[in-house]
C-alpha cells in the first residue's frame, strides 16, 4: 500500500488520492493555496476586462473614422 507524502499515513488507514496525499492533507493544501488561487482568478478577470475595454475602444474609434466600412474597403482607399 502507498503512504501519504505529507503525514506518511498508510493506505490501510486513510484513502490516498492520486496526488499522493491523503484526503485530509489534500484539503489542508487546498485551503492554504486558496488566497493565491483567488488572486489569480481576480487577475484573470481584470485582464479580460482590460482586453474587452480595449476592443470596445478600437471599435469605437474605427466607427468614428471609417463608419461601417470593412477592412478591405479601407485597404483599397490607399
C-alpha positions as a printed Julia matrix, in Angstrom:
78×3 Matrix{Float64}:
   0.0    0.0     0.0
   1.1    3.56   -0.55
   1.65   6.2     2.09
   0.65   9.85    2.2
   3.53  12.08    1.11
   2.96  14.55    3.93
   1.79  12.72    7.04
   3.05   9.26    5.98
  -0.27   7.64    6.93
  -0.61   4.24    5.31
  -3.17   3.4     2.67
  -4.78   0.94    5.06
  -5.74   3.73    7.47
  -6.62   6.61    5.1
  -7.62   6.99    1.46
  -4.57   8.1    -0.52
  -5.52  10.15   -3.58
  -3.8   10.06   -6.96
  -1.79  13.14   -5.95
  -0.09  11.06   -3.26
  -1.71  12.89   -0.34
  -4.48  11.64    1.92
  -7.81  13.48    1.81
  -7.07  15.47    4.97
  -3.65  16.66    3.78
  -5.04  17.45    0.32
  -7.82  19.63    1.75
  -5.29  21.38    4.01
  -3.09  22.18    0.99
  -6.08  23.47   -0.94
  -7.07  25.77    1.94
  -3.51  27.12    2.13
  -3.47  27.78   -1.63
  -6.88  29.48   -1.66
  -5.6   33.1    -1.48
  -3.2   32.54   -4.39
  -5.9   30.86   -6.47
  -8.36  33.67   -5.71
  -5.78  36.32   -6.6
  -5.07  34.53   -9.88
  -8.78  34.41  -10.7
  -9.18  38.11   -9.96
  -6.12  38.95  -12.09
  -7.55  36.94  -14.98
 -10.9   38.71  -14.63
  -9.19  42.13  -14.62
  -7.07  41.16  -17.63
 -10.15  40.06  -19.61
 -11.97  43.3   -18.72
  -8.92  45.28  -19.87
  -8.89  43.5   -23.24
 -12.65  43.97  -23.65
 -12.37  47.69  -22.9
  -9.52  47.96  -25.4
 -11.51  46.13  -28.05
 -14.51  48.4   -27.46
 -12.23  51.46  -27.73
 -10.76  50.28  -31.03
 -14.2   49.52  -32.44
 -15.49  52.93  -31.38
 -12.52  54.74  -32.99
 -12.91  52.66  -36.17
 -16.61  53.57  -36.33
 -15.78  57.28  -35.86
 -13.14  57.29  -38.57
 -14.45  54.83  -41.17
 -18.11  54.24  -40.32
 -19.4   50.84  -41.43
 -16.62  50.24  -43.97
 -14.91  46.86  -43.93
 -11.16  46.41  -43.65
 -10.93  45.5   -47.37
 -12.62  48.76  -48.36
 -10.31  50.78  -46.15
  -7.26  48.97  -47.51
  -8.35  49.85  -51.06
  -8.5   53.57  -50.15
  -4.73  53.8   -50.09
